[in-house]
């Protein structure tokens, strides 16, 4: 288990923000040691951290917690730069030195030595993983969202009898014939209809081929169908007076079909 020393200005922990960072990194698998820095007390930052930075059995990484407040003064920036330089000379360039910013930071306040190394914002969704990976000296696997094979966007069109247009289209391939369904019990409230048009341009008029609508055989859903092809450049728009609780859409009678719920 890697050990990270956290150095911070005491003013940046007045609302327990640094305690929260330490707690979350501990839960993420690091051994955390805290070292409060009070520049006003007259001790140089390097003098306070030298013991654990010099000894490899005391730390695997050094984390600097910073805000605009703690970086606002020139003496403060000089202390960060000096301590960073000494740390790298003592442990080598491969020693992980990480800056974690608790607020949106003015770039001009960031010491040059930190700008060229790993600096993380707590607003990053994977900030903990970035720090853990650096402390363990391994590559950080950037988290990627699970992208669905379809695009869906709800357009709000004020001033129309049906002010909601739910746009759906495949990201690749073709949907034909197309189908869209909502719960049959919601038909009168939602008053749905479908139309095809250019992507990102809600369209409520045009010509549909082999179209029709009606209840499904089990009377659970209200089905709307059309023969026009939906492609990555041609979307279907499901026009609604109110948003349904559920929408099923895709290729009529076979895969792929997708189900999206609203209001959860």
Secondary structure as a PSIPRED ss2 file (coil, helix, strand):
# PSIPRED VFORMAT (PSIPRED V4.0)

   1 X C   1.000  0.000  0.000
   2 X C   1.000  0.000  0.000
   3 X E   0.000  0.000  1.000
   4 X E   0.000  0.000  1.000
   5 X E   0.000  0.000  1.000
   6 X E   0.000  0.000  1.000
   7 X E   0.000  0.000  1.000
   8 X E   0.000  0.000  1.000
   9 X E   0.000  0.000  1.000
  10 X H   0.000  1.000  0.000
  11 X H   0.000  1.000  0.000
  12 X H   0.000  1.000  0.000
  13 X H   0.000  1.000  0.000
  14 X C   1.000  0.000  0.000
  15 X C   1.000  0.000  0.000
  16 X C   1.000  0.000  0.000
  17 X H   0.000  1.000  0.000
  18 X H   0.000  1.000  0.000
  19 X H   0.000  1.000  0.000
  20 X H   0.000  1.000  0.000
  21 X H   0.000  1.000  0.000
  22 X H   0.000  1.000  0.000
  23 X H   0.000  1.000  0.000
  24 X H   0.000  1.000  0.000
  25 X H   0.000  1.000  0.000
  26 X H   0.000  1.000  0.000
  27 X H   0.000  1.000  0.000
  28 X C   1.000  0.000  0.000
  29 X C   1.000  0.000  0.000
  30 X C   1.000  0.000  0.000
  31 X E   0.000  0.000  1.000
  32 X E   0.000  0.000  1.000
  33 X E   0.000  0.000  1.000
  34 X E   0.000  0.000  1.000
  35 X E   0.000  0.000  1.000
  36 X E   0.000  0.000  1.000
  37 X E   0.000  0.000  1.000
  38 X C   1.000  0.000  0.000
  39 X H   0.000  1.000  0.000
  40 X H   0.000  1.000  0.000
  41 X H   0.000  1.000  0.000
  42 X C   1.000  0.000  0.000
  43 X C   1.000  0.000  0.000
  44 X C   1.000  0.000  0.000
  45 X H   0.000  1.000  0.000
  46 X H   0.000  1.000  0.000
  47 X H   0.000  1.000  0.000
  48 X H   0.000  1.000  0.000
  49 X H   0.000  1.000  0.000
  50 X H   0.000  1.000  0.000
  51 X H   0.000  1.000  0.000
  52 X H   0.000  1.000  0.000
  53 X H   0.000  1.000  0.000
  54 X H   0.000  1.000  0.000
  55 X C   1.000  0.000  0.000
  56 X C   1.000  0.000  0.000
  57 X C   1.000  0.000  0.000
  58 X C   1.000  0.000  0.000
  59 X C   1.000  0.000  0.000
  60 X C   1.000  0.000  0.000
  61 X E   0.000  0.000  1.000
  62 X E   0.000  0.000  1.000
  63 X E   0.000  0.000  1.000
  64 X E   0.000  0.000  1.000
  65 X E   0.000  0.000  1.000
  66 X E   0.000  0.000  1.000
  67 X C   1.000  0.000  0.000
  68 X H   0.000  1.000  0.000
  69 X H   0.000  1.000  0.000
  70 X H   0.000  1.000  0.000
  71 X H   0.000  1.000  0.000
  72 X C   1.000  0.000  0.000
  73 X C   1.000  0.000  0.000
  74 X H   0.000  1.000  0.000
  75 X H   0.000  1.000  0.000
  76 X H   0.000  1.000  0.000
  77 X H   0.000  1.000  0.000
  78 X H   0.000  1.000  0.000
  79 X H   0.000  1.000  0.000
  80 X H   0.000  1.000  0.000
  81 X H   0.000  1.000  0.000
  82 X H   0.000  1.000  0.000
  83 X H   0.000  1.000  0.000
  84 X H   0.000  1.000  0.000
  85 X H   0.000  1.000  0.000
  86 X H   0.000  1.000  0.000
  87 X H   0.000  1.000  0.000
  88 X H   0.000  1.000  0.000
  89 X H   0.000  1.000  0.000
  90 X H   0.000  1.000  0.000
  91 X H   0.000  1.000  0.000
  92 X C   1.000  0.000  0.000
  93 X C   1.000  0.000  0.000
  94 X C   1.000  0.000  0.000
  95 X C   1.000  0.000  0.000
  96 X E   0.000  0.000  1.000
  97 X E   0.000  0.000  1.000
  98 X E   0.000  0.000  1.000
  99 X E   0.000  0.000  1.000
 100 X E   0.000  0.000  1.000
 101 X E   0.000  0.000  1.000
 102 X C   1.000  0.000  0.000
 103 X C   1.000  0.000  0.000
 104 X C   1.000  0.000  0.000
 105 X C   1.000  0.000  0.000
 106 X C   1.000  0.000  0.000
 107 X H   0.000  1.000  0.000
 108 X H   0.000  1.000  0.000
 109 X H   0.000  1.000  0.000
 110 X C   1.000  0.000  0.000
 111 X C   1.000  0.000  0.000
 112 X H   0.000  1.000  0.000
 113 X H   0.000  1.000  0.000
 114 X H   0.000  1.000  0.000
 115 X H   0.000  1.000  0.000
 116 X C   1.000  0.000  0.000
 117 X C   1.000  0.000  0.000
 118 X E   0.000  0.000  1.000
 119 X E   0.000  0.000  1.000
 120 X E   0.000  0.000  1.000
 121 X E   0.000  0.000  1.000
 122 X C   1.000  0.000  0.000
 123 X C   1.000  0.000  0.000
 124 X C   1.000  0.000  0.000
 125 X C   1.000  0.000  0.000
 126 X C   1.000  0.000  0.000
 127 X H   0.000  1.000  0.000
 128 X H   0.000  1.000  0.000
 129 X H   0.000  1.000  0.000
 130 X H   0.000  1.000  0.000
 131 X H   0.000  1.000  0.000
 132 X H   0.000  1.000  0.000
 133 X H   0.000  1.000  0.000
 134 X H   0.000  1.000  0.000
 135 X H   0.000  1.000  0.000
 136 X C   1.000  0.000  0.000
 137 X C   1.000  0.000  0.000
 138 X C   1.000  0.000  0.000
 139 X C   1.000  0.000  0.000
 140 X C   1.000  0.000  0.000
 141 X C   1.000  0.000  0.000
 142 X C   1.000  0.000  0.000
 143 X C   1.000  0.000  0.000
 144 X C   1.000  0.000  0.000
 145 X C   1.000  0.000  0.000
 146 X C   1.000  0.000  0.000
 147 X C   1.000  0.000  0.000
 148 X C   1.000  0.000  0.000
 149 X C   1.000  0.000  0.000
 150 X E   0.000  0.000  1.000
 151 X E   0.000  0.000  1.000
 152 X E   0.000  0.000  1.000
 153 X E   0.000  0.000  1.000
 154 X E   0.000  0.000  1.000
 155 X E   0.000  0.000  1.000
 156 X E   0.000  0.000  1.000
 157 X C   1.000  0.000  0.000
 158 X C   1.000  0.000  0.000
 159 X C   1.000  0.000  0.000
 160 X C   1.000  0.000  0.000
 161 X C   1.000  0.000  0.000
 162 X C   1.000  0.000  0.000
 163 X C   1.000  0.000  0.000
 164 X E   0.000  0.000  1.000
 165 X E   0.000  0.000  1.000
 166 X E   0.000  0.000  1.000
 167 X E   0.000  0.000  1.000
 168 X E   0.000  0.000  1.000
 169 X E   0.000  0.000  1.000
 170 X E   0.000  0.000  1.000
 171 X C   1.000  0.000  0.000
 172 X C   1.000  0.000  0.000
 173 X C   1.000  0.000  0.000
 174 X C   1.000  0.000  0.000
 175 X E   0.000  0.000  1.000
 176 X C   1.000  0.000  0.000
 177 X C   1.000  0.000  0.000
 178 X E   0.000  0.000  1.000
 179 X E   0.000  0.000  1.000
 180 X E   0.000  0.000  1.000
 181 X E   0.000  0.000  1.000
 182 X E   0.000  0.000  1.000
 183 X E   0.000  0.000  1.000
 184 X H   0.000  1.000  0.000
 185 X H   0.000  1.000  0.000
 186 X H   0.000  1.000  0.000
 187 X H   0.000  1.000  0.000
 188 X H   0.000  1.000  0.000
 189 X H   0.000  1.000  0.000
 190 X H   0.000  1.000  0.000
 191 X C   1.000  0.000  0.000
 192 X C   1.000  0.000  0.000
 193 X E   0.000  0.000  1.000
 194 X E   0.000  0.000  1.000
 195 X E   0.000  0.000  1.000
 196 X E   0.000  0.000  1.000
 197 X E   0.000  0.000  1.000
 198 X E   0.000  0.000  1.000
 199 X C   1.000  0.000  0.000
 200 X C   1.000  0.000  0.000
 201 X C   1.000  0.000  0.000
 202 X C   1.000  0.000  0.000
 203 X C   1.000  0.000  0.000
 204 X C   1.000  0.000  0.000
 205 X C   1.000  0.000  0.000
 206 X C   1.000  0.000  0.000
 207 X C   1.000  0.000  0.000
 208 X C   1.000  0.000  0.000
 209 X C   1.000  0.000  0.000
 210 X C   1.000  0.000  0.000
 211 X C   1.000  0.000  0.000
 212 X E   0.000  0.000  1.000
 213 X E   0.000  0.000  1.000
 214 X E   0.000  0.000  1.000
 215 X E   0.000  0.000  1.000
 216 X C   1.000  0.000  0.000
 217 X C   1.000  0.000  0.000
 218 X C   1.000  0.000  0.000
 219 X C   1.000  0.000  0.000
 220 X C   1.000  0.000  0.000
 221 X E   0.000  0.000  1.000
 222 X E   0.000  0.000  1.000
 223 X E   0.000  0.000  1.000
 224 X E   0.000  0.000  1.000
 225 X E   0.000  0.000  1.000
 226 X E   0.000  0.000  1.000
 227 X C   1.000  0.000  0.000
 228 X C   1.000  0.000  0.000
 229 X C   1.000  0.000  0.000
 230 X E   0.000  0.000  1.000
 231 X E   0.000  0.000  1.000
 232 X C   1.000  0.000  0.000
 233 X C   1.000  0.000  0.000
 234 X E   0.000  0.000  1.000
 235 X E   0.000  0.000  1.000
 236 X E   0.000  0.000  1.000
 237 X E   0.000  0.000  1.000
 238 X E   0.000  0.000  1.000
 239 X E   0.000  0.000  1.000
 240 X E   0.000  0.000  1.000
 241 X C   1.000  0.000  0.000
 242 X C   1.000  0.000  0.000
 243 X C   1.000  0.000  0.000
 244 X C   1.000  0.000  0.000
 245 X C   1.000  0.000  0.000
 246 X E   0.000  0.000  1.000
 247 X E   0.000  0.000  1.000
 248 X E   0.000  0.000  1.000
 249 X E   0.000  0.000  1.000
 250 X E   0.000  0.000  1.000
 251 X E   0.000  0.000  1.000
 252 X C   1.000  0.000  0.000
 253 X C   1.000  0.000  0.000
 254 X C   1.000  0.000  0.000
 255 X C   1.000  0.000  0.000
 256 X C   1.000  0.000  0.000
 257 X E   0.000  0.000  1.000
 258 X E   0.000  0.000  1.000
 259 X E   0.000  0.000  1.000
 260 X E   0.000  0.000  1.000
 261 X E   0.000  0.000  1.000
 262 X C   1.000  0.000  0.000
 263 X C   1.000  0.000  0.000
 264 X C   1.000  0.000  0.000
